Amino acid sequence: MQQYSDDLRRKLIQAWQNWDGSEQELADEWGVSRSWLQKVVRRWRRTGEAEAAPYRHGPVSRVNAPRLAALVQAHPDALLAELGRRLRVSAPTVCRALRQLGLPRKKSLCTPVSATRHGSRNYERLGARYAVIWTRNGSSSSMKVASM
């Protein structure tokens, strides 16, 4: 959604000051909603400005970015929760900070892949469950059906 121009806002305030009809009629004539017209007029009455309010960002992050980068470099296999405990923030906060810094949240490539994989297309039914176990044989992968 695109923001209305400040020029339109100023012209609308001038028209509102000289208008004898209802706010709805003025809004219809200018092609805007009545609620938006009321919002612009309210801001103009309160602050004397017709321009749009500046964009307000959310709260400032509590994560010390250089410290996080140093921690990741010193402990590349640390989990998000471990990094969060060291920084005294939550794991999702650490994840967002890593994304902003352009650092991967994934552990190093040396970490083995999870041994059990559910929901694969190549599965067999074992009782009431489906299970597939992936093993690595040299450079190729093979599949074994898990016995439950």
TIMARDREN-705612 format. One record per residue (C-alpha): x, y, z; residue in one letter. Coordinates in Angstrom, 1 decimal, decimal comma, padded with zeros to 4 digits. Layout:
[r [X; Y; Z]; a]
...
This chain:
[r [000,0; 000,0; 000,0]; m]
[r [001,4; 003,3; -001,0]; q]
[r [001,4; 006,4; 001,2]; q]
[r [-000,5; 009,5; 000,2]; y]
[r [001,7; 012,5; -000,7]; s]
[r [002,3; 015,4; 001,6]; d]
[r [001,0; 017,7; -001,1]; d]
[r [-002,4; 016,0; -001,1]; l]
[r [-002,5; 016,2; 002,7]; r]
[r [-001,9; 020,0; 002,6]; r]
[r [-004,4; 020,6; -000,1]; k]
[r [-007,0; 018,4; 001,7]; l]
[r [-006,5; 020,5; 004,9]; i]
[r [-007,0; 023,7; 003,0]; q]
[r [-010,2; 022,3; 001,4]; a]
[r [-011,4; 021,1; 004,8]; w]
[r [-011,0; 024,6; 006,3]; q]
[r [-013,1; 026,2; 003,5]; n]
[r [-015,6; 023,3; 003,3]; w]
[r [-019,3; 023,8; 004,3]; d]
[r [-020,5; 020,2; 003,8]; g]
[r [-020,0; 017,0; 005,7]; s]
[r [-016,6; 015,2; 006,1]; e]
[r [-018,0; 012,3; 004,1]; q]
[r [-018,8; 014,5; 001,1]; e]
[r [-015,3; 016,1; 001,2]; l]
[r [-013,7; 012,6; 001,4]; a]
[r [-015,8; 011,4; -001,6]; d]
[r [-014,9; 014,5; -003,6]; e]
[r [-011,1; 013,9; -003,0]; w]
[r [-011,3; 010,1; -003,4]; g]
[r [-010,2; 009,2; 000,1]; v]
[r [-011,9; 007,6; 003,0]; s]
[r [-013,6; 009,6; 005,8]; r]
[r [-011,5; 007,9; 008,5]; s]
[r [-008,3; 008,9; 006,7]; w]
[r [-009,5; 012,5; 006,3]; l]
[r [-010,3; 012,5; 010,1]; q]
[r [-006,8; 011,1; 010,8]; k]
[r [-005,1; 013,9; 008,7]; v]
[r [-007,2; 016,6; 010,3]; v]
[r [-006,6; 015,2; 013,8]; r]
[r [-002,8; 015,2; 013,2]; r]
[r [-003,0; 018,8; 011,8]; w]
[r [-005,0; 020,0; 014,8]; r]
[r [-002,6; 018,3; 017,3]; r]
[r [000,8; 019,2; 015,8]; t]
[r [000,1; 021,8; 013,2]; g]
[r [001,7; 019,6; 010,5]; e]
[r [-000,1; 018,0; 007,6]; a]
[r [002,8; 015,8; 006,6]; e]
[r [002,8; 012,1; 007,4]; a]
[r [004,3; 011,1; 010,7]; a]
[r [007,8; 009,6; 010,3]; p]
[r [008,0; 005,8; 010,3]; y]
[r [008,7; 004,4; 013,8]; r]
[r [010,8; 001,3; 014,1]; h]
[r [010,2; -001,2; 016,7]; g]
[r [012,3; -001,5; 019,9]; p]
[r [016,1; -001,6; 019,6]; v]
[r [017,6; -005,1; 019,7]; s]
[r [019,2; -006,1; 023,0]; r]
[r [021,7; -008,2; 021,2]; v]
[r [025,3; -006,9; 021,1]; n]
[r [026,1; -007,7; 017,4]; a]
[r [030,0; -007,7; 017,7]; p]
[r [029,8; -009,9; 020,8]; r]
[r [027,4; -012,3; 019,0]; l]
[r [029,7; -012,5; 015,9]; a]
[r [032,7; -013,2; 018,3]; a]
[r [030,7; -015,9; 020,1]; l]
[r [029,7; -017,6; 016,8]; v]
[r [033,4; -017,5; 015,6]; q]
[r [034,6; -018,9; 018,9]; a]
[r [031,8; -021,6; 019,2]; h]
[r [030,6; -022,3; 015,6]; p]
[r [028,6; -025,4; 016,7]; d]
[r [026,8; -023,7; 019,6]; a]
[r [023,0; -024,0; 019,5]; l]
[r [020,8; -020,9; 019,4]; l]
[r [019,7; -021,5; 023,0]; a]
[r [023,4; -021,7; 024,1]; e]
[r [024,2; -018,4; 022,4]; l]
[r [021,1; -016,9; 023,9]; g]
[r [022,0; -018,0; 027,4]; r]
[r [025,5; -016,3; 027,0]; r]
[r [023,9; -013,1; 025,7]; l]
[r [020,9; -013,3; 028,1]; r]
[r [018,3; -013,2; 025,3]; v]
[r [015,9; -015,8; 023,8]; s]
[r [016,8; -018,2; 020,9]; a]
[r [014,5; -016,5; 018,4]; p]
[r [016,2; -013,2; 019,2]; t]
[r [019,6; -014,7; 018,5]; v]
[r [018,2; -016,2; 015,2]; c]
[r [016,9; -012,8; 014,1]; r]
[r [020,3; -011,2; 015,0]; a]
[r [022,2; -013,8; 013,0]; l]
[r [020,0; -013,2; 010,0]; r]
[r [020,6; -009,4; 010,2]; q]
[r [024,4; -010,0; 010,5]; l]
[r [024,3; -012,4; 007,5]; g]
[r [025,6; -015,3; 009,6]; l]
[r [024,3; -018,8; 009,2]; p]
[r [022,4; -020,4; 012,1]; r]
[r [023,2; -023,9; 010,9]; k]
[r [026,0; -025,8; 012,6]; k]
[r [029,2; -026,6; 010,7]; s]
[r [029,0; -029,1; 007,8]; l]
[r [030,8; -031,7; 009,9]; c]
[r [027,7; -032,3; 012,0]; t]
[r [026,1; -035,6; 011,0]; p]
[r [022,7; -035,7; 009,5]; v]
[r [019,8; -036,9; 011,7]; s]
[r [019,6; -040,7; 011,7]; a]
[r [015,9; -041,1; 011,4]; t]
[r [013,8; -039,5; 008,7]; r]
[r [010,0; -039,6; 008,9]; h]
[r [007,7; -038,8; 006,0]; g]
[r [009,9; -039,9; 003,2]; s]
[r [008,4; -041,3; 000,0]; r]
[r [010,6; -044,4; 000,2]; n]
[r [009,2; -046,0; 003,3]; y]
[r [007,6; -049,2; 004,4]; e]
[r [005,0; -049,7; 007,0]; r]
[r [006,1; -051,3; 010,2]; l]
[r [003,1; -052,0; 012,3]; g]
[r [001,3; -048,7; 012,9]; a]
[r [004,4; -046,6; 012,0]; r]
[r [006,4; -045,6; 009,0]; y]
[r [010,2; -045,3; 009,5]; a]
[r [013,2; -044,9; 007,3]; v]
[r [016,8; -044,8; 008,5]; i]
[r [019,4; -043,3; 006,2]; w]
[r [023,0; -044,4; 006,5]; t]
[r [026,1; -043,2; 004,7]; r]
[r [028,3; -045,7; 002,9]; n]
[r [031,3; -043,9; 001,7]; g]
[r [030,1; -041,1; -000,6]; s]
[r [026,7; -042,6; -001,5]; s]
[r [023,6; -042,9; 000,6]; s]
[r [021,6; -046,0; 001,2]; s]
[r [018,3; -046,6; 002,9]; m]
[r [017,3; -049,2; 005,5]; k]
[r [013,9; -049,7; 006,9]; v]
[r [014,0; -049,5; 010,6]; a]
[r [012,7; -052,3; 012,7]; s]
[r [010,4; -051,2; 015,4]; m]
